[in-house]
């Protein structure tokens, strides 16, 4: 299951850059983003391994928000493995969220939207 989100809107990007990064627009890494839904942790790991083997992207950052220690209450219960990837051809950094299928319901019901900057 793959969802390619529309590009982050200009007004949302400006707000995020100002509020979270003190106006440093170079730190925005989620202008282009997509989500991969997996049926099990085994598939999450397989997805991560497949991405790591690609020559076309470089893994810049991994935030493991699937681990038990992650305080998911701030995100309405939503959890994922968030990756920032750099495209080898263009140098563009984009975001990939790898999550479990049941957590996609949390995301689509507004849980993810409650996440604060």
LINQUI-V86476 format. One record per residue. N is the residue number from 1. PSI is psi in whole degrees, 0 to 359 (999 if undefined). Layout:
N | PSI
N | PSI
This chain:
1 | 121
2 | 134
3 | 121
4 | 114
5 | 154
6 | 159
7 | 144
8 | 135
9 | 155
10 | 313
11 | 320
12 | 322
13 | 318
14 | 314
15 | 314
16 | 316
17 | 318
18 | 314
19 | 320
20 | 327
21 | 17
22 | 40
23 | 4
24 | 91
25 | 339
26 | 345
27 | 355
28 | 119
29 | 8
30 | 29
31 | 321
32 | 132
33 | 158
34 | 161
35 | 137
36 | 124
37 | 130
38 | 149
39 | 344
40 | 166
41 | 327
42 | 317
43 | 327
44 | 312
45 | 318
46 | 322
47 | 315
48 | 317
49 | 319
50 | 318
51 | 317
52 | 334
53 | 350
54 | 138
55 | 342
56 | 348
57 | 153
58 | 132
59 | 120
60 | 320
61 | 143
62 | 124
63 | 116
64 | 91
65 | 15
66 | 340
67 | 152
68 | 328
69 | 344
70 | 128
71 | 90
72 | 355
73 | 328
74 | 340
75 | 20
76 | 21
77 | 354
78 | 139
79 | 152
80 | 174
81 | 109
82 | 127
83 | 138
84 | 124
85 | 141
86 | 126
87 | 124
88 | 326
89 | 324
90 | 340
91 | 357
92 | 138
93 | 133
94 | 167
95 | 137
96 | 124
97 | 121
98 | 123
99 | 175
100 | 145
101 | 315
102 | 333
103 | 341
104 | 329
105 | 323
106 | 316
107 | 314
108 | 342
109 | 6
110 | 354
111 | 316
112 | 326
113 | 337
114 | 353
115 | 127
116 | 156
117 | 999
